Amino acid sequence: MQVYVTKNVKYLQICKKSRIFVAYFCGARRGKASRLRHMNEFLETEEKVLQMLRTVFDPEIPVNVYDLGLIYRIDISDEGVCTIDMTLTAPSCPAADFLMEDIRQKVATVDGINEVKVNLVFEPEWTKDMMSEEAKLELGFL
């Protein structure tokens, strides 16, 4: 992982693979190594949560829920509570309970996560445009 700090040290860019994370440190100054360590641990936990979400598959569609675009928000608190807002491809999806429980169980295995809350939301409505390029390719939309 490469870390770049801008001149004013208020923005921290962390580049890993093709993903760029930008975090704002309120009042960050030289010598605040503990904030950098905390941010590094947070990003590692976030990356592990994403990896776990990519192992959860809709039983009717051969693509994981993250690449399908069903995950709208992931919030990890300092206390290790991971709150995930997700949707379904259709409101009457028969696999809703299965998907939510699978997400809850898999994310709970990540180090640093003490509790997982999965919220089912329907705003905004899911469309195929929310899928990743890989998912569209897998399903023949490209």
Secondary structure by P-SEA (a helix, b strand, c coil): cbbbbcccccbbbbbcccbbbbbbbccccccaaaaaaaaaaaaaaaaaaaaaaaacccccccccccccccccccccccccbbbbbbccccccccaaaaaaaaaaaaaaacccccbbbbbbbcccccccccccaaaaaaaccc
